[in-house]
Amino acid sequence: MIKNRKYDLVIVGGGVLGTFCAYHALKKGKSVLLLEKDAQPHEASIRNFGQIIPSGQSLENGFAWGKKSLKIYKELQEDADITLSKNGSLYIASDEAEMAVLSEMSEKFQALDYPSQLFSSTKAVEKNPLLQKNYVKGGLFFPEEASINPLLMVHQLREFLIEHLGLHYKNFCPVIAVEKKRGIAMISSANKQTFWGDHVILANGQDTQFLLPEHFPAAELRICKLQMMRLVPQKKQFTSNLLTGLSIRRYDSFKSCPSYSALKTTEEQKALQSKGIHILLKQAADGSILLGDSHEYVSANEQANLGFEISTEINALILREAKKIVSLASWDVEATWIGNYLEAKQDEVYTKTVDTVIHIVNGIGGKGITTSPGFTYDYIQKLFS
Ligand SMILES: Cc1cc2nc3c(=O)[nH]c(=O)nc-3n(C[C@H](O)[C@H](O)[C@H](O)COP(=O)(O)OP(=O)(O)OC[C@H]3O[C@@H](n4cnc5c(N)ncnc54)[C@H](O)[C@@H]3O)c2cc1C
């Protein structure tokens, strides 16, 4: 039945970008076919932290997309269980310089009408009793921020779209060619099927070597490998997601603060930064704790050069630093894994239209869970305007 039908939109890739493109197009009344190469999506959109943190994004676009995404997630959660947990994000400062940046950031967000609360060290520890008292100099709390369960969100959203909005979906469907033919997009799969769409969106993540590789230049795109851990389930004690001083140094929004340049980085912190480590902690609904992460980069198409190993050295560095920040009942590691994402080097997302009907939407980097719903809303409105 799917075979010969022409769709308003065909999407290649069932990650968070592809799935939210489908959502917004369906909401506009368009017919949509989503194609996924594997039994189920299992790349970055499933392997991530699941934190929705507009506060960390660039104040140019990322923050606005993040804010819009929060609204979309909250609206969606009313109709579908997309696992949203409204637990807020707390950035912890470990010295006065970090606190000065947090304080400036709080003022910036006040001016942008985005709620935040500046905490003294006592207040931060009161709110999160697991925090190590001697580490915390204060914190900045974003009560509106939230998180999703990355193992479930994309799958549950997709099921909702199939059941309630008429999404057509095909897994085990690796797309091997896209071209413009007879004025529309022709999409061919490895299992010798052909699909047609007025438009096709390529949201194919890091696998850029198969479809129009000439339009994914290494000069503009890179791949990042991240390493993550899950600690055994324990008593529910986290009252919010936790971010730390190295996150303050890493995230785009903070770079706009006058005090940012006064941040001091110790030799120990520099050693962590050389592996792209910053410490994030989140407690999942089952009590397990997600802890990460590290970042290593290669140019697009060179993922083989990132290697397949999980580095015990990186895990040890993350654990050592995390133990300075929180005190947990158990540090037993239940699982550890890697995840890769594609990142645009110059822009916040990599978009390109080829032959008027083929649209590349990719390279959203480390902010795909935070910004994809908002970004794809704007993108789909323009595509079908
Ligand atoms: C460890 C880790 C932690 C992260 N934490 C966060 C976080 O807390 N907050 C946040 O905002 N972001 C986070 N991110 C970033 C976020 O996960 C990514 O930005 C996002 O998942 C990218 O989504 P995507 O749809 O572009 O790619 P992907 O998830 O990689 O999806 C691409 C899909 O396309 C499919 N595909 C590829 N080629 C084909 C083909 N030829 N035919 C058919 N299907 C194809 C793939 O199988 C895949 O399912 C994290 C990422 C990682 C790795």
Ligand as a Chemical Component Dictionary entry (heavy atoms), coordinates in Angstrom:
data_LIG
# 
_chem_comp.id                   LIG 
_chem_comp.type                 NON-POLYMER 
_chem_comp.pdbx_formal_charge   0 
_chem_comp.three_letter_code    LIG 
# 
loop_
_chem_comp_atom.comp_id 
_chem_comp_atom.atom_id 
_chem_comp_atom.alt_atom_id 
_chem_comp_atom.type_symbol 
_chem_comp_atom.charge 
_chem_comp_atom.model_Cartn_x 
_chem_comp_atom.model_Cartn_y 
_chem_comp_atom.model_Cartn_z 
_chem_comp_atom.pdbx_ordinal 
LIG C1  C1  C 0 25.604 10.769 24.841 1  
LIG C2  C2  C 0 24.773 11.900 24.334 2  
LIG C3  C3  C 0 24.138 12.744 25.246 3  
LIG C4  C4  C 0 23.333 13.791 24.785 4  
LIG N1  N1  N 0 22.608 14.524 25.671 5  
LIG C5  C5  C 0 21.757 15.483 25.217 6  
LIG C6  C6  C 0 20.927 16.211 26.134 7  
LIG O1  O1  O 0 20.878 15.945 27.322 8  
LIG N2  N2  N 0 20.176 17.232 25.634 9  
LIG C7  C7  C 0 20.167 17.548 24.302 10 
LIG O2  O2  O 0 19.499 18.501 23.916 11 
LIG N3  N3  N 0 20.880 16.819 23.408 12 
LIG C8  C8  C 0 21.663 15.800 23.812 13 
LIG N4  N4  N 0 22.401 15.079 22.926 14 
LIG C9  C9  C 0 22.310 15.405 21.494 15 
LIG C10 C10 C 0 21.111 14.737 20.816 16 
LIG O3  O3  O 0 20.988 13.404 21.244 17 
LIG C11 C11 C 0 21.283 14.817 19.298 18 
LIG O4  O4  O 0 21.385 16.184 18.939 19 
LIG C12 C12 C 0 20.108 14.234 18.544 20 
LIG O5  O5  O 0 19.739 12.981 19.027 21 
LIG C13 C13 C 0 20.399 14.136 17.037 22 
LIG O6  O6  O 0 19.236 13.632 16.434 23 
LIG P1  P1  P 0 19.166 13.242 14.899 24 
LIG O7  O7  O 0 17.766 12.873 14.620 25 
LIG O8  O8  O 0 19.800 14.319 14.089 26 
LIG O9  O9  O 0 20.169 11.992 14.738 27 
LIG P2  P2  P 0 20.057 10.461 15.121 28 
LIG O10 O10 O 0 19.496 10.255 16.470 29 
LIG O11 O11 O 0 21.406 9.908  14.849 30 
LIG O12 O12 O 0 19.014 9.874  14.076 31 
LIG C14 C14 C 0 19.317 9.644  12.725 32 
LIG C15 C15 C 0 18.507 8.439  12.279 33 
LIG O13 O13 O 0 18.618 8.297  10.865 34 
LIG C16 C16 C 0 18.679 6.923  10.557 35 
LIG N5  N5  N 0 19.294 6.788  9.221  36 
LIG C17 C17 C 0 20.547 7.164  8.858  37 
LIG N6  N6  N 0 20.757 6.901  7.551  38 
LIG C18 C18 C 0 19.609 6.367  7.077  39 
LIG C19 C19 C 0 19.214 5.883  5.789  40 
LIG N7  N7  N 0 20.047 5.943  4.753  41 
LIG N8  N8  N 0 17.981 5.373  5.639  42 
LIG C20 C20 C 0 17.117 5.328  6.695  43 
LIG N9  N9  N 0 17.441 5.762  7.941  44 
LIG C21 C21 C 0 18.665 6.281  8.124  45 
LIG C22 C22 C 0 19.530 6.345  11.690 46 
LIG O14 O14 O 0 19.368 4.949  11.828 47 
LIG C23 C23 C 0 19.002 7.138  12.889 48 
LIG O15 O15 O 0 17.934 6.483  13.547 49 
LIG C24 C24 C 0 23.207 14.022 23.367 50 
LIG C25 C25 C 0 23.850 13.164 22.471 51 
LIG C26 C26 C 0 24.608 12.096 22.940 52 
LIG C27 C27 C 0 25.262 11.175 21.944 53 
# 
loop_
_chem_comp_bond.comp_id 
_chem_comp_bond.atom_id_1 
_chem_comp_bond.atom_id_2 
_chem_comp_bond.value_order 
_chem_comp_bond.pdbx_ordinal 
LIG C1  C2  SING 1  
LIG C2  C3  SING 2  
LIG C2  C26 DOUB 3  
LIG C3  C4  DOUB 4  
LIG C4  N1  SING 5  
LIG C4  C24 SING 6  
LIG N1  C5  DOUB 7  
LIG C5  C6  SING 8  
LIG C5  C8  SING 9  
LIG C6  O1  DOUB 10 
LIG C6  N2  SING 11 
LIG N2  C7  SING 12 
LIG C7  O2  DOUB 13 
LIG C7  N3  SING 14 
LIG N3  C8  DOUB 15 
LIG C8  N4  SING 16 
LIG N4  C9  SING 17 
LIG N4  C24 SING 18 
LIG C9  C10 SING 19 
LIG C10 O3  SING 20 
LIG C10 C11 SING 21 
LIG C11 O4  SING 22 
LIG C11 C12 SING 23 
LIG C12 O5  SING 24 
LIG C12 C13 SING 25 
LIG C13 O6  SING 26 
LIG O6  P1  SING 27 
LIG P1  O7  DOUB 28 
LIG P1  O8  SING 29 
LIG P1  O9  SING 30 
LIG O9  P2  SING 31 
LIG P2  O10 DOUB 32 
LIG P2  O11 SING 33 
LIG P2  O12 SING 34 
LIG O12 C14 SING 35 
LIG C14 C15 SING 36 
LIG C15 O13 SING 37 
LIG C15 C23 SING 38 
LIG O13 C16 SING 39 
LIG C16 N5  SING 40 
LIG C16 C22 SING 41 
LIG N5  C17 SING 42 
LIG N5  C21 SING 43 
LIG C17 N6  DOUB 44 
LIG N6  C18 SING 45 
LIG C18 C19 SING 46 
LIG C18 C21 DOUB 47 
LIG C19 N7  SING 48 
LIG C19 N8  DOUB 49 
LIG N8  C20 SING 50 
LIG C20 N9  DOUB 51 
LIG N9  C21 SING 52 
LIG C22 O14 SING 53 
LIG C22 C23 SING 54 
LIG C23 O15 SING 55 
LIG C24 C25 DOUB 56 
LIG C25 C26 SING 57 
LIG C26 C27 SING 58 
# 
